[in-house]
Amino acid sequence: MNYNNKPFNDVIAHQQHIEGSPKTGRGRLPLFIRIIGYFLFGSFLLMMVVGVIALFLFN
């Protein structure tokens, strides 16, 4: 798929060039923020799994 950054009308062109509106296409978060997100969601998932296992073992 080709993501073309050419605006389709004058309003979008004004927003992109004058007001600083982001161009079309998909952006990504910086690596450091992605690593923090992976760590937080991974640790949450790990705590849920350990909690379910502990529930069955100690109940």
Residue pairs with C-beta under 8 A, 6 or more apart in sequence:
3 24
3 25
3 26
4 24
5 16
5 23
5 24
5 25
7 13
7 16
12 21
15 21
16 22
16 23
28 34
29 37
